[in-house]
């Protein structure tokens, strides 16, 4: 079997699957149960000044029969005293010395506050620190979380303050509620961060009850924006990880977070530059035992690929991720319909006729049977028909032989500039 051991900036764990800082890591009881189930590490629910959480705090977005396609929460950091959390961290680390325990921290932007909490937390034996600059609600209104994480200068200075006294690796958790996440990632690098983690939750409102007109969730008839996570945010998170991984000025490892629900998702994040992954919503939906399938699936995948260590996946797809201007405009694919597999639902024809390029014809064979055929000359290879098709194997996207040399938009612009010059 492949070696699943992971090392994020010096923080070792038996596998790359960590629980993210969230309700599943709120207590020693939960984290110990998670480690017994097989999780490699856990980021303890964010520590700071105790707060009071609301009673109604979670909501979910279900879509097309799938429960919890997206998850929304207005929960804040731990509402338990720091002393209680520190005692349980110490006990958990003593019982599970080979598993990674990372303390998530959030305090006001003050050098003294950061020095104080870093020292207290490291005294109980954590393996690393994660600075929470991402929480988009509640704490942000108090000048912490995303309020800090949206300002590169505050990311840099607070990271620096933590590093001034930290003896363990410092991870900076970044907010996605920003135009360009690489700006704050670079600020974390300048501040001396050992790693970055992303993404934290996205600003959201889960919904509105059209009978009562209350927001979902609501607290005594009032609502507030919350943080969005779950499978629905995976493409956003994957892009932000990739943007940081391909940036030459971001030279520290990445812990990937956002919509990871199974081993396949984890592989995608690692291929796009994550050293390990953190998971929350999937555990809340299905329980800690899901890690068993993640471990087995990752092991089997690596064995099938002939890869000896999970670390050999890291970043292998980063070089394939570029800017639109570098894409080959002479590359061409077309759709092909396999009539032996097609169930004649006509979804592809409707989608193409109404919203794409009108290149799928409905024809009749000599026996009077209807069938669909793509006019290849008019097909632009947009993939829409294959996407809406409900039958596996009915539509394939075929690459056509190249008639011209590769030419990108940037190539055209450079050629034009040269001729003009």
Beta strands, then each sheet from edge to edge (+ up, - down):
strand 1: 6-8
strand 2: 11-13
strand 3: 17-19
strand 4: 41-47
strand 5: 58-63
strand 6: 66-73
strand 7: 100-105
strand 8: 128-133
strand 9: 169-174
strand 10: 195-198
strand 11: 202-204
strand 12: 207-208
strand 13: 215-216
strand 14: 226-229
strand 15: 253-257
strand 16: 274-279
strand 17: 333-337
strand 18: 360-364
strand 19: 370-374
strand 20: 395-399
sheet 1: 1+ 2-
sheet 2: 3+ 4+ 7+ 8+ 9+ 10+ 15+ 16+ 3+
sheet 3: 5+ 6- 14+ 11-
sheet 4: 12+ 13-
sheet 5: 17+ 20-
sheet 6: 18+ 19-
end
